[in-house]
Amino acid sequence: MSNAKVVVITGVSSGIGRATAMKFAKQGCRVFGTIRNIKKAQAILGVALVEMDIRDEASVQHGVQTIMEQAKHIDVLVNSAGVTLIGATEETSIAEAKTLFDTNLFGCCGSMKSGTEIR
Ligand SMILES: NC(=O)c1ccc[n+]([C@@H]2O[C@H](COP(=O)([O-])OP(=O)(O)OC[C@H]3O[C@@H](n4cnc5c(N)ncnc54)[C@H](OP(=O)(O)O)[C@@H]3O)[C@@H](O)[C@H]2O)c1
């Protein structure tokens, strides 16, 4: 059995998540990268891709379950999936602000909860 650390990174289709996944894989970790749409995913060497939308509780639970079935545990969770909203508060709609919090705050909480609850 491998002693490699099991690392889960959300949002590896681009940006910080993708770069982080590459880095952990190069260091010899067992890396699972989550992606919203697996059909559009570009493979990353040494990274197993798992479909997950962090705004969808059932999707998060299914994704974490899939990882746990394969790796049995998670050592490191990197919450990188997120959206960016730039603009003055008075120019931002409540719907836009809610999307930001649903993704960047509650989405992160959901993946952390699932990661610790499903054992
Ligand atoms: N880059 C910076 O300098 C910087 C600085 C401070 C904070 N941040 C924050 O850090 C986060 C990541 O930044 P980034 O530059 O890496 O952004 P990015 O390149 O836009 O990557 C965001 C990632 O999150 C995924 N994502 C978005 N909504 C999702 C959802 N509901 N479920 C699952 N995955 C979802 C995206 O997937 P899709 O391809 O499916 O959309 C993408 O893989 C953002 O919240 C950003 O605001 C970034």
The ligand as an SDF file (V2000), in Angstrom:
LIG
                    3D

 48 52  0  0  0  0  0  0  0  0999 V2000
   -6.1320   34.2550   -8.8200 N   0  0  0  0  0  0  0  0  0  0  0  0
   -5.9340   35.0840   -7.8120 C   0  0  0  0  0  0  0  0  0  0  0  0
   -4.9740   35.8690   -7.7800 O   0  0  0  0  0  0  0  0  0  0  0  0
   -6.8750   35.0950   -6.6360 C   0  0  0  0  0  0  0  0  0  0  0  0
   -6.6250   35.9350   -5.5470 C   0  0  0  0  0  0  0  0  0  0  0  0
   -7.4820   35.9110   -4.4450 C   0  0  0  0  0  0  0  0  0  0  0  0
   -8.5830   35.0930   -4.4400 C   0  0  0  0  0  0  0  0  0  0  0  0
   -8.8340   34.3110   -5.5260 N   0  0  0  0  0  0  0  0  0  0  0  0
  -10.0230   33.4640   -5.4780 C   0  0  0  0  0  0  0  0  0  0  0  0
   -9.6160   32.0890   -5.5190 O   0  0  0  0  0  0  0  0  0  0  0  0
  -10.5830   31.3430   -6.2570 C   0  0  0  0  0  0  0  0  0  0  0  0
   -9.8910   30.6260   -7.4330 C   0  0  0  0  0  0  0  0  0  0  0  0
   -9.2530   31.6040   -8.2390 O   0  0  0  0  0  0  0  0  0  0  0  0
   -8.6600   31.2500   -9.6650 P   0  0  0  0  0  0  0  0  0  0  0  0
   -7.8600   32.4080  -10.0980 O   0  0  0  0  0  0  0  0  0  0  0  0
   -8.0080   29.9110   -9.6130 O   0  0  0  0  0  0  0  0  0  0  0  0
  -10.0220   31.2020  -10.5200 O   0  0  0  0  0  0  0  0  0  0  0  0
  -10.3960   30.3900  -11.8650 P   0  0  0  0  0  0  0  0  0  0  0  0
   -9.2230   30.2010  -12.7460 O   0  0  0  0  0  0  0  0  0  0  0  0
  -11.6170   31.0800  -12.3790 O   0  0  0  0  0  0  0  0  0  0  0  0
  -10.7980   28.9440  -11.3260 O   0  0  0  0  0  0  0  0  0  0  0  0
  -11.9490   28.7630  -10.5830 C   0  0  0  0  0  0  0  0  0  0  0  0
  -12.2250   27.2790  -10.5190 C   0  0  0  0  0  0  0  0  0  0  0  0
  -13.3630   27.1000   -9.6790 O   0  0  0  0  0  0  0  0  0  0  0  0
  -14.2840   26.2590  -10.3800 C   0  0  0  0  0  0  0  0  0  0  0  0
  -15.6450   26.5200   -9.9410 N   0  0  0  0  0  0  0  0  0  0  0  0
  -16.3610   27.6620   -9.9670 C   0  0  0  0  0  0  0  0  0  0  0  0
  -17.5970   27.4720   -9.4820 N   0  0  0  0  0  0  0  0  0  0  0  0
  -17.6600   26.1540   -9.1460 C   0  0  0  0  0  0  0  0  0  0  0  0
  -18.6730   25.3320   -8.5940 C   0  0  0  0  0  0  0  0  0  0  0  0
  -19.9010   25.8010   -8.2910 N   0  0  0  0  0  0  0  0  0  0  0  0
  -18.3930   24.0170   -8.3940 N   0  0  0  0  0  0  0  0  0  0  0  0
  -17.1840   23.5140   -8.6940 C   0  0  0  0  0  0  0  0  0  0  0  0
  -16.1790   24.2270   -9.2270 N   0  0  0  0  0  0  0  0  0  0  0  0
  -16.4250   25.5390   -9.4450 C   0  0  0  0  0  0  0  0  0  0  0  0
  -14.0810   26.5950  -11.8360 C   0  0  0  0  0  0  0  0  0  0  0  0
  -14.6310   25.5680  -12.6090 O   0  0  0  0  0  0  0  0  0  0  0  0
  -15.3710   25.8300  -14.0280 P   0  0  0  0  0  0  0  0  0  0  0  0
  -14.2940   25.7580  -15.0590 O   0  0  0  0  0  0  0  0  0  0  0  0
  -16.3650   24.7330  -14.1110 O   0  0  0  0  0  0  0  0  0  0  0  0
  -16.0200   27.1960  -13.9300 O   0  0  0  0  0  0  0  0  0  0  0  0
  -12.5650   26.6740  -11.8730 C   0  0  0  0  0  0  0  0  0  0  0  0
  -12.0000   25.3840  -11.9350 O   0  0  0  0  0  0  0  0  0  0  0  0
  -11.6630   32.3270   -6.7180 C   0  0  0  0  0  0  0  0  0  0  0  0
  -12.7150   32.3320   -5.7610 O   0  0  0  0  0  0  0  0  0  0  0  0
  -10.9270   33.6550   -6.6770 C   0  0  0  0  0  0  0  0  0  0  0  0
  -11.8100   34.7640   -6.4870 O   0  0  0  0  0  0  0  0  0  0  0  0
   -8.0120   34.2850   -6.6060 C   0  0  0  0  0  0  0  0  0  0  0  0
  1  2  1  0
  2  3  2  0
  2  4  1  0
  4  5  1  0
  4 48  2  0
  5  6  2  0
  6  7  1  0
  7  8  2  0
  8  9  1  0
  8 48  1  0
  9 10  1  0
  9 46  1  0
 10 11  1  0
 11 12  1  0
 11 44  1  0
 12 13  1  0
 13 14  1  0
 14 15  2  0
 14 16  1  0
 14 17  1  0
 17 18  1  0
 18 19  2  0
 18 20  1  0
 18 21  1  0
 21 22  1  0
 22 23  1  0
 23 24  1  0
 23 42  1  0
 24 25  1  0
 25 26  1  0
 25 36  1  0
 26 27  1  0
 26 35  1  0
 27 28  2  0
 28 29  1  0
 29 30  1  0
 29 35  2  0
 30 31  1  0
 30 32  2  0
 32 33  1  0
 33 34  2  0
 34 35  1  0
 36 37  1  0
 36 42  1  0
 37 38  1  0
 38 39  2  0
 38 40  1  0
 38 41  1  0
 42 43  1  0
 44 45  1  0
 44 46  1  0
 46 47  1  0
M  CHG  2   8   1  16  -1
M  END
$$$$
